[in-house]
Amino acid sequence: MSELPKQAYVGVSGVVSPDIQAQIEAIAEEVGLTYEGRLIALGVKSVHKTQYLDIPNKYGPEWYPVGADAFRNALRHDRPNIATIAVAQAYLDVDYVDSWQYREEFLKRILDRGQPWLQAIQFDSMPWHANNEMWEFLEQVKQRDIQVFLQAHKGVMKTLGPKSTVKMLKHYGDIVDYVLFDSSHGTGTRLNVDELEPFVAEAYDKLDLTKTGVAIAGGLNGQIIRQELPYFVDKYPDLSWDAEGQLHPVGFDGKRPLDMGVTRAYLQASAEVIGAAL
């Protein structure tokens, strides 16, 4: 019997409290994502300013937890939900990422602060395509029994193209649990099917999907899920996806917490698209 592909997920990024986690998990169960076999990936932001310097960034603590206590308490410590995977979304500053000492120190902070809930780390904007030391670092993460989510960001995609990007990912397939093709990276820029599809197609053709799951991101919300994802899900049934910027619209007070109404619509649309493809 052949092995099954990696379990697909629907991601919600920018979670900052167990209460928000509970609301997302309840919605996911209510709309049927749990019964359709999807994991819910809950992303907690961990960037240079907020978790290395421990100071707020321009988006505010409602989106990016600031300091050890806020990060430690961003997700629930007990009663683990088997349908949820807890992910620290790490952005290592481009001015320091080439320093081994910096990477090790940042990783230690994430591991120590996230210890009560941490199951995976997603590495955003990492120059893994240009510096082989990044792969040694990611291998160390994997050896700590932490899943590795790796963003293939716009710089990677533009520099390497589909074939070379996937060739490198295949070479390091034992390290990467999920690759996230994302040309938006939290900016809210609308999903570009024509830009992403060649990378997804190449990944499905060349990667060992029992080891490395394939995901997409970029300007997703409920409306765009209904417009664009049926094509992807019909063709790539185990595809995962993640949303962030569109789920954090600017409020009347200028703050950008996760909007639960927008999040509900996104999860509902995801469930409908997945259900229609079954």
C-alpha positions as CSV (number, residue, x, y, z in Angstrom):
1,M,0.0,0.0,0.0
2,S,1.4,3.4,-1.0
3,E,1.9,6.1,1.7
4,L,-0.6,8.9,1.9
5,P,0.3,12.5,1.0
6,K,1.0,14.9,3.9
7,Q,-2.2,16.0,5.5
8,A,-3.4,19.2,3.9
9,Y,-4.1,22.3,6.0
10,V,-6.0,25.6,5.9
11,G,-4.0,28.3,7.6
12,V,-5.0,31.3,9.7
13,S,-2.1,33.6,10.5
14,G,-1.9,36.3,13.2
15,V,-3.4,34.5,16.2
16,V,-2.5,36.1,19.5
17,S,-4.7,34.4,22.2
18,P,-6.2,31.1,23.2
19,D,-9.6,32.8,23.0
20,I,-9.1,33.5,19.3
21,Q,-7.7,30.0,18.8
22,A,-10.9,28.5,20.4
23,Q,-13.1,30.7,18.1
24,I,-11.2,29.5,15.0
25,E,-11.4,25.9,16.0
26,A,-15.1,26.1,16.7
27,I,-15.8,27.7,13.3
28,A,-13.6,25.1,11.5
29,E,-15.7,22.3,13.1
30,E,-19.0,24.1,12.5
31,V,-18.3,24.6,8.8
32,G,-17.0,21.1,8.3
33,L,-13.3,21.5,7.8
34,T,-12.5,19.1,10.6
35,Y,-14.7,16.4,9.0
36,E,-13.1,16.9,5.6
37,G,-9.8,15.9,7.1
38,R,-8.0,19.3,7.0
39,L,-5.7,20.5,9.6
40,I,-6.1,24.1,10.8
41,A,-2.7,25.7,10.9
42,L,-2.6,28.6,13.5
43,G,0.2,31.0,12.8
44,V,1.8,33.1,15.6
45,K,4.0,35.9,14.3
46,S,7.7,35.8,15.5
47,V,9.7,38.6,13.8
48,H,12.9,40.4,14.6
49,K,11.3,43.4,16.2
50,T,8.7,41.7,18.3
51,Q,10.5,38.6,19.4
52,Y,14.2,39.4,19.2
53,L,14.2,43.1,20.2
54,D,10.9,42.7,22.1
55,I,9.5,46.0,20.8
56,P,6.2,46.6,18.9
57,N,6.3,46.9,15.1
58,K,4.0,49.0,12.9
59,Y,1.2,46.4,12.8
60,G,0.7,46.4,16.6
61,P,0.5,43.7,19.3
62,E,-3.0,42.8,18.1
63,W,-1.4,41.0,15.2
64,Y,2.2,40.5,16.3
65,P,2.7,39.4,20.0
66,V,5.5,41.4,21.6
67,G,7.9,39.8,24.1
68,A,8.1,36.4,25.8
69,D,4.9,36.4,27.8
70,A,2.7,37.4,24.9
71,F,4.3,34.8,22.6
72,R,4.1,32.0,25.3
73,N,0.4,32.7,25.9
74,A,-0.6,33.2,22.2
75,L,-2.0,29.7,22.0
76,R,-3.5,27.3,24.5
77,H,-1.1,25.2,26.7
78,D,-3.4,22.3,27.4
79,R,-6.2,20.3,25.8
80,P,-4.4,19.9,22.4
81,N,-6.7,19.7,19.4
82,I,-5.6,17.0,17.0
83,A,-7.1,18.9,14.1
84,T,-4.9,21.9,14.8
85,I,-1.2,22.5,14.2
86,A,0.5,25.4,16.1
87,V,3.0,27.2,14.0
88,A,5.5,30.0,14.9
89,Q,5.9,32.2,11.8
90,A,9.6,33.3,12.0
91,Y,11.1,36.2,10.1
92,L,14.8,36.5,10.6
93,D,16.0,40.0,9.7
94,V,17.8,40.1,6.4
95,D,20.6,42.1,7.9
96,Y,21.5,39.4,10.4
97,V,20.2,36.1,8.9
98,D,23.6,35.2,7.6
99,S,25.0,35.1,11.1
100,W,25.0,31.6,12.6
101,Q,25.0,33.1,16.1
102,Y,21.9,35.2,15.4
103,R,20.0,32.3,13.9
104,E,20.8,30.1,16.9
105,E,19.8,32.8,19.4
106,F,16.5,33.5,17.6
107,L,15.7,29.8,17.3
108,K,16.3,29.4,21.1
109,R,13.9,32.2,21.8
110,I,11.2,30.7,19.7
111,L,11.7,27.2,21.2
112,D,11.8,28.5,24.8
113,R,8.9,30.9,24.5
114,G,6.7,28.7,22.4
115,Q,7.4,25.5,24.2
116,P,3.9,25.0,25.7
117,W,2.3,24.8,22.3
118,L,4.9,24.9,19.5
119,Q,4.6,22.1,16.9
120,A,6.1,23.8,13.8
121,I,8.1,26.8,12.6
122,Q,7.4,28.5,9.3
123,F,10.4,30.4,8.0
124,D,9.4,33.4,5.9
125,S,11.7,35.3,3.5
126,M,14.7,33.1,4.3
127,P,17.4,33.2,1.6
128,W,17.6,29.4,1.4
129,H,18.1,29.6,-2.3
130,A,21.3,31.6,-2.0
131,N,23.0,30.3,1.2
132,N,23.5,26.6,1.9
133,E,24.0,27.4,5.6
134,M,20.2,27.9,5.8
135,W,19.7,24.2,5.1
136,E,22.1,23.2,7.9
137,F,20.1,25.4,10.2
138,L,16.7,24.0,9.1
139,E,18.1,20.5,9.5
140,Q,18.9,21.4,13.2
141,V,15.3,22.6,13.6
142,K,13.9,19.3,12.2
143,Q,16.1,17.3,14.5
144,R,14.4,18.9,17.5
145,D,11.1,17.2,16.4
146,I,9.7,20.5,15.1
147,Q,8.0,20.5,11.7
148,V,9.5,22.9,9.1
149,F,7.2,25.0,7.0
150,L,9.3,26.9,4.4
151,Q,8.1,29.8,2.4
152,A,9.1,30.0,-1.2
153,H,8.8,33.8,-1.4
154,K,8.8,36.1,-4.4
155,G,12.6,36.5,-4.4
156,V,13.1,32.7,-4.6
157,M,10.4,32.3,-7.3
158,K,11.6,35.1,-9.4
159,T,15.3,34.1,-9.1
160,L,15.0,30.4,-9.6
161,G,11.8,29.7,-11.5
162,P,9.7,26.6,-11.0
163,K,12.1,23.9,-12.1
164,S,15.1,25.1,-10.1
165,T,13.0,26.0,-7.1
166,V,11.5,22.5,-6.9
167,K,14.8,20.8,-7.7
168,M,16.3,22.4,-4.6
169,L,13.3,21.5,-2.5
170,K,13.4,17.9,-3.7
171,H,17.1,17.7,-2.7
172,Y,16.2,18.7,0.8
173,G,12.9,16.9,1.0
174,D,13.7,15.2,4.3
175,I,13.9,18.6,5.9
176,V,10.8,20.4,4.5
177,D,7.4,19.3,5.8
178,Y,5.5,21.9,3.8
179,V,6.5,24.4,1.2
180,L,4.4,27.5,0.9
181,F,4.5,29.3,-2.5
182,D,3.7,32.9,-1.6
183,S,4.3,35.9,-3.8
184,S,2.4,38.2,-1.5
185,H,3.8,37.6,2.0
186,G,1.2,39.4,4.2
187,T,0.8,42.3,1.9
188,G,-2.8,41.3,0.9
189,T,-1.9,41.4,-2.8
190,R,-4.5,39.2,-4.6
191,L,-3.7,35.6,-5.4
192,N,-2.1,35.3,-8.9
193,V,-3.1,31.9,-10.3
194,D,-1.0,32.3,-13.4
195,E,2.1,33.1,-11.3
196,L,1.7,30.3,-8.8
197,E,0.4,27.4,-10.9
198,P,3.7,26.5,-12.6
199,F,5.3,26.1,-9.2
200,V,2.5,24.0,-7.8
201,A,2.5,21.8,-11.0
202,E,6.2,21.3,-10.8
203,A,6.1,20.5,-7.1
204,Y,3.3,17.9,-7.6
205,D,5.2,16.3,-10.4
206,K,8.7,16.2,-8.8
207,L,8.3,16.2,-4.9
208,D,7.7,13.2,-2.7
209,L,4.3,14.4,-1.5
210,T,4.4,11.9,1.4
211,K,7.3,13.9,2.8
212,T,6.6,17.5,1.6
213,G,3.1,19.0,1.4
214,V,2.4,21.8,-1.0
215,A,0.7,25.1,0.0
216,I,-0.1,28.4,-1.5
217,A,-0.8,31.9,-0.1
218,G,-1.3,35.4,-1.3
219,G,-4.2,37.7,-0.8
220,L,-6.8,35.0,0.1
221,N,-10.2,35.7,1.6
222,G,-13.6,34.1,1.2
223,Q,-14.5,35.6,-2.1
224,I,-11.1,34.8,-3.7
225,I,-11.2,31.3,-2.3
226,R,-14.5,30.7,-4.2
227,Q,-13.2,32.4,-7.4
228,E,-9.8,30.8,-7.7
229,L,-9.4,27.7,-5.5
230,P,-11.8,25.4,-7.2
231,Y,-9.3,25.1,-10.1
232,F,-6.4,24.3,-7.8
233,V,-8.3,21.9,-5.6
234,D,-9.8,20.0,-8.5
235,K,-6.3,19.6,-10.0
236,Y,-4.3,19.3,-6.8
237,P,-6.6,17.8,-4.1
238,D,-4.1,17.7,-1.3
239,L,-3.1,21.4,-1.7
240,S,-2.9,23.5,1.4
241,W,-3.4,27.3,1.7
242,D,-2.9,30.1,4.2
243,A,-4.4,33.6,4.7
244,E,-3.1,36.5,6.7
245,G,-3.2,40.1,5.4
246,Q,-6.8,39.9,4.1
247,L,-7.9,38.6,7.5
248,H,-6.5,41.7,9.3
249,P,-8.3,44.7,7.8
250,V,-7.6,48.0,9.4
251,G,-10.2,48.9,12.0
252,F,-11.7,52.3,12.8
253,D,-9.1,52.7,15.5
254,G,-6.2,51.9,13.1
255,K,-5.5,48.5,14.7
256,R,-5.4,45.3,12.8
257,P,-6.5,42.3,14.9
258,L,-7.8,39.2,13.3
259,D,-11.3,40.0,12.1
260,M,-13.4,37.0,13.1
261,G,-16.2,37.8,10.6
262,V,-13.7,37.8,7.7
263,T,-12.0,34.7,9.1
264,R,-15.4,32.9,9.3
265,A,-16.1,33.7,5.7
266,Y,-12.7,32.5,4.7
267,L,-13.1,29.2,6.5
268,Q,-16.6,28.7,5.2
269,A,-15.5,29.2,1.7
270,S,-12.6,26.9,2.1
271,A,-14.9,24.2,3.4
272,E,-17.3,24.6,0.5
273,V,-14.6,24.4,-2.1
274,I,-13.0,21.3,-0.5
275,G,-16.4,19.7,-0.1
276,A,-17.3,20.3,-3.7
277,A,-14.2,18.6,-4.9
278,L,-14.7,15.4,-2.9
